[in-house]
Amino acid sequence: MALDLTTYRAHALSHAQALGLFERVVGHEPVSAPDSGLTYALWVKGVRPIPARSGLDSASARLELNGRVFLPADTEPQDDVDVAVTTAVDGLMGAYSGDFELGGTIANVDLLGAHGPGLGADFGYARFDNTTFRVATLTIPLIVNDVWNEVA
């Protein structure tokens, strides 16, 4: 077996699209300013073996995805910017919790952090070009069994 990022990402992005909250959903980290409205981007943060889930024949992996919600901070009314970003994060976390195995393609989303930080989101700001965005960056840890064969 091997990591199948294309499949995992497709499932994760489909949940974002199904929420109906985003103007655009993309499978990469933006390098320029997203347009107005809510944007969701998803990309790989890291991957590492999990000793506690691995055996003598194969290693299991933790594939960590970053998901980021973007909304221009000057969106009016500004009092609703955090509400919109938080609502989007709530919907995404609910979707990833509700489809715990991403359609049976992974062992599980590491919701509570059994093998590192669990599903979560941190809020802040990001600046692109001349626009400041309110952002929430999700950590989406995917546990995948038997990814790499161990050969003696």
BAKOLNU-440133 format. One record per residue (C-alpha): residue number from 1; residue in three letters; x, y, z. Coordinates in Angstrom, 2 decimals, padded with zeros to 5 digits. Each point is the difference from the previous one (the first is absolute). Layout:
# BAKOLNU-440133
{r NUM,"ALA",{X,Y,Z}}
...
END
This chain:
# BAKOLNU-440133
{r 1,"MET",{000.00,000.00,000.00}}
{r 2,"ALA",{001.06,003.63,-000.37}}
{r 3,"LEU",{-001.38,003.40,000.92}}
{r 4,"ASP",{-002.78,001.04,-002.36}}
{r 5,"LEU",{-000.12,003.77,000.47}}
{r 6,"THR",{-002.20,000.48,-003.05}}
{r 7,"THR",{-002.77,-002.12,001.53}}
{r 8,"TYR",{000.31,001.37,003.55}}
{r 9,"ARG",{000.05,003.59,-001.24}}
{r 10,"ALA",{-003.02,-000.59,-002.25}}
{r 11,"HIS",{-002.04,-001.24,002.97}}
{r 12,"ALA",{001.13,002.87,002.24}}
{r 13,"LEU",{-000.74,002.61,-002.67}}
{r 14,"SER",{-003.41,-001.51,-000.81}}
{r 15,"HIS",{-001.05,000.56,003.62}}
{r 16,"ALA",{000.94,003.67,-000.29}}
{r 17,"GLN",{-001.91,000.35,-003.28}}
{r 18,"ALA",{-003.06,-001.75,001.42}}
{r 19,"LEU",{-000.28,002.56,002.82}}
{r 20,"GLY",{-001.00,002.66,-002.54}}
{r 21,"LEU",{001.86,002.69,001.97}}
{r 22,"PHE",{002.98,000.63,-002.27}}
{r 23,"GLU",{000.34,002.07,-003.15}}
{r 24,"ARG",{002.93,-002.22,-000.96}}
{r 25,"VAL",{001.67,-003.19,001.23}}
{r 26,"VAL",{003.56,-000.79,-001.15}}
{r 27,"GLY",{002.43,-002.86,000.55}}
{r 28,"HIS",{003.14,002.11,000.45}}
{r 29,"GLU",{001.39,002.76,002.18}}
{r 30,"PRO",{-000.71,003.33,-001.70}}
{r 31,"VAL",{003.01,002.04,-001.10}}
{r 32,"SER",{-002.07,003.08,-000.81}}
{r 33,"ALA",{-003.03,001.64,001.55}}
{r 34,"PRO",{-003.26,-001.94,-000.25}}
{r 35,"ASP",{-002.99,001.95,-001.32}}
{r 36,"SER",{-002.67,001.41,002.28}}
{r 37,"GLY",{-002.26,-002.36,001.92}}
{r 38,"LEU",{000.97,-003.13,001.90}}
{r 39,"THR",{002.75,-002.14,-001.48}}
{r 40,"TYR",{001.13,-003.42,001.24}}
{r 41,"ALA",{003.42,-001.37,-000.92}}
{r 42,"LEU",{001.46,-003.41,000.88}}
{r 43,"TRP",{003.62,-001.19,-000.20}}
{r 44,"VAL",{002.46,-002.45,001.60}}
{r 45,"LYS",{001.73,001.14,003.17}}
{r 46,"GLY",{002.00,-003.15,000.78}}
{r 47,"VAL",{000.20,-003.77,000.09}}
{r 48,"ARG",{001.73,-002.38,002.40}}
{r 49,"PRO",{-000.15,-003.63,001.07}}
{r 50,"ILE",{-001.93,-000.95,003.14}}
{r 51,"PRO",{002.03,-002.43,002.13}}
{r 52,"ALA",{-002.96,-001.05,002.17}}
{r 53,"ARG",{-002.06,-001.06,-003.05}}
{r 54,"SER",{002.82,-001.60,-001.97}}
{r 55,"GLY",{001.16,-003.60,000.10}}
{r 56,"LEU",{002.82,-002.17,-001.25}}
{r 57,"ASP",{-001.30,-000.07,-003.59}}
{r 58,"SER",{-001.33,003.51,-000.63}}
{r 59,"ALA",{-000.11,003.53,001.34}}
{r 60,"SER",{-003.16,002.04,000.47}}
{r 61,"ALA",{000.07,003.75,-000.57}}
{r 62,"ARG",{-001.41,003.26,001.24}}
{r 63,"LEU",{-000.64,002.30,-002.96}}
{r 64,"GLU",{-000.69,003.48,001.31}}
{r 65,"LEU",{-001.94,002.39,-002.21}}
{r 66,"ASN",{-000.39,003.73,000.46}}
{r 67,"GLY",{-003.34,001.47,-000.92}}
{r 68,"ARG",{-000.33,003.78,000.03}}
{r 69,"VAL",{-003.11,002.13,-000.09}}
{r 70,"PHE",{000.58,003.50,-001.44}}
{r 71,"LEU",{-002.26,003.05,000.14}}
{r 72,"PRO",{001.12,003.59,-000.70}}
{r 73,"ALA",{000.16,001.69,003.41}}
{r 74,"ASP",{-001.66,003.15,-001.36}}
{r 75,"THR",{-003.15,-001.89,-001.07}}
{r 76,"GLU",{-003.07,001.93,001.16}}
{r 77,"PRO",{-001.40,-000.14,002.52}}
{r 78,"GLN",{003.35,-000.64,001.70}}
{r 79,"ASP",{-001.73,-001.27,003.14}}
{r 80,"ASP",{-001.14,-003.01,-002.06}}
{r 81,"VAL",{003.46,-001.00,-001.28}}
{r 82,"ASP",{000.82,-002.20,003.00}}
{r 83,"VAL",{-003.52,-001.41,-000.05}}
{r 84,"ALA",{000.38,-001.09,-003.63}}
{r 85,"VAL",{003.47,-001.50,000.50}}
{r 86,"THR",{-001.03,-001.80,003.20}}
{r 87,"THR",{-003.16,-001.34,-001.65}}
{r 88,"ALA",{002.10,-001.39,-002.84}}
{r 89,"VAL",{002.46,-001.63,002.45}}
{r 90,"ASP",{-002.88,-001.49,001.96}}
{r 91,"GLY",{-001.48,-001.47,-003.17}}
{r 92,"LEU",{003.34,-001.43,-001.14}}
{r 93,"MET",{000.79,-001.55,003.38}}
{r 94,"GLY",{-003.47,-001.51,000.12}}
{r 95,"ALA",{000.42,-001.43,-003.50}}
{r 96,"TYR",{003.43,-001.51,000.75}}
{r 97,"SER",{-001.28,-001.44,003.28}}
{r 98,"GLY",{-003.10,-001.39,-001.71}}
{r 99,"ASP",{001.98,-001.70,-002.77}}
{r 100,"PHE",{002.59,-001.41,002.39}}
{r 101,"GLU",{001.53,-002.30,-002.67}}
{r 102,"LEU",{-000.34,002.34,-003.03}}
{r 103,"GLY",{-002.22,-002.44,-001.81}}
{r 104,"GLY",{002.02,-003.01,001.14}}
{r 105,"THR",{003.24,001.28,-001.57}}
{r 106,"ILE",{001.90,000.41,003.30}}
{r 107,"ALA",{000.01,-001.65,003.43}}
{r 108,"ASN",{-001.30,003.18,001.62}}
{r 109,"VAL",{000.28,003.73,000.50}}
{r 110,"ASP",{002.01,000.34,003.22}}
{r 111,"LEU",{-002.73,002.09,001.64}}
{r 112,"LEU",{001.31,-000.03,003.55}}
{r 113,"GLY",{003.72,-000.23,-000.69}}
{r 114,"ALA",{000.93,-003.59,000.77}}
{r 115,"HIS",{003.12,000.36,-002.20}}
{r 116,"GLY",{000.76,003.74,000.17}}
{r 117,"PRO",{-002.12,003.14,000.00}}
{r 118,"GLY",{-003.64,-000.79,-000.67}}
{r 119,"LEU",{-002.47,001.67,-002.34}}
{r 120,"GLY",{000.01,003.70,000.83}}
{r 121,"ALA",{000.12,003.55,-001.30}}
{r 122,"ASP",{002.04,003.09,000.81}}
{r 123,"PHE",{-001.15,003.48,-000.99}}
{r 124,"GLY",{002.09,002.93,-001.15}}
{r 125,"TYR",{000.68,002.31,-002.94}}
{r 126,"ALA",{001.86,-000.36,-003.30}}
{r 127,"ARG",{000.98,002.71,-002.45}}
{r 128,"PHE",{000.06,-000.44,-003.79}}
{r 129,"ASP",{000.82,002.86,-002.33}}
{r 130,"ASN",{-001.74,002.95,001.71}}
{r 131,"THR",{-002.79,-002.01,001.64}}
{r 132,"THR",{-000.16,-001.26,003.56}}
{r 133,"PHE",{-001.99,-003.21,000.49}}
{r 134,"ARG",{-001.52,-001.45,003.13}}
{r 135,"VAL",{001.05,-003.64,-000.10}}
{r 136,"ALA",{-000.56,-003.20,001.90}}
{r 137,"THR",{002.54,-002.76,-000.57}}
{r 138,"LEU",{-001.25,-003.51,000.64}}
{r 139,"THR",{002.22,-002.92,000.89}}
{r 140,"ILE",{-001.55,-003.09,-001.59}}
{r 141,"PRO",{001.96,-003.09,001.10}}
{r 142,"LEU",{-000.66,-003.11,-002.09}}
{r 143,"ILE",{001.03,-003.44,001.23}}
{r 144,"VAL",{000.79,-002.46,-002.79}}
{r 145,"ASN",{000.79,-003.64,000.78}}
{r 146,"ASP",{002.72,-002.07,-001.65}}
{r 147,"VAL",{001.41,002.68,-002.29}}
{r 148,"TRP",{003.60,-001.18,-000.41}}
{r 149,"ASN",{001.29,-003.57,-000.08}}
{r 150,"GLU",{002.93,-000.80,002.24}}
{r 151,"VAL",{002.46,-002.27,-001.75}}
{r 152,"ALA",{002.79,-001.82,001.81}}
END
